[in-house]
Amino acid sequence: MKLFQFVGDRIAEAILRDGFEDLPFQDLTEDGQVIKGVWLFDSPHGWQQELQGVSVYINKVMLAVEIPEDSLS
């Protein structure tokens, strides 16, 4: 499965050099724990649908990651 992330130039360089970094999301689990991870999209246009109506900086770099589907959680 190919997944995508959209980032700025400097962040893309850091990801390519050091890998992705799990970051906290604003959402919490039902028991109040912070959710951490990497937000990836299943379409190169997915971010537009997911973030519709939210003011976002349109980033310059699209990263594509190929991973086995059975490794997704």
N, C-alpha and C positions, 0 to 999 in steps of 0.2 A: 504494500500500500504506500502511495506517495502522499506525504503531508507537507504543508506549507506554513511558513511564518514570514511576516513582513516586518522589517526592522530598518533602522538608519544605518549609514555607512560604518560608523565606529562600532556599533553593537554587532553588526555582521562580522567585522574583523575579529572582535573578541570571541564570538561564537565559533568561528572557523579556527581560531587559535586554541581556545580553551574548552570548547563544547558548550552545550546549553546549560543554564543554571536554573534550578528550581526556584521559583519566586512565589511569594504568597499571593493568593487571590483575595478579593474583598469578601467572597462568600465563605461561610462556615459550614461545617458538617452539622448534622442534627444534634450531635452531642457537644457542639461549640468549638471543635478543633478547627484550626486554620487550614485551609486547603492550599497545598504547594504543588507546583508543577510547571510545565511549559505549555503555553496555549498554542496549539497547532490546528490548522484547518485542513479539511479533506478536499478542498477545491482552491485553485488560485484566486477565485472570486469569492470564497467563503467569508472572508473578513468583512466584505461589504454588506452581506446579509446579516451576519452576526452583530455588527456594530451600527446598523442602520439607526439613524436618529441621534447618535452620540457623536459629539465633536471630537475628532481624532486627527492627529498629525499623519498625513499620508506619507508613509515611509518610502524610501527609494529602492530597497533591496528585497527581493523575494528569495528566501532560502527554501529549497526542496529537500526533504528527507525521505528516503526509501526504507521502510521497516516491515518486518513480517506482521501480518494482521493478528496472529496469535500472541504477539507481545504487547498489544494494547490492553489497558485496564480501564 
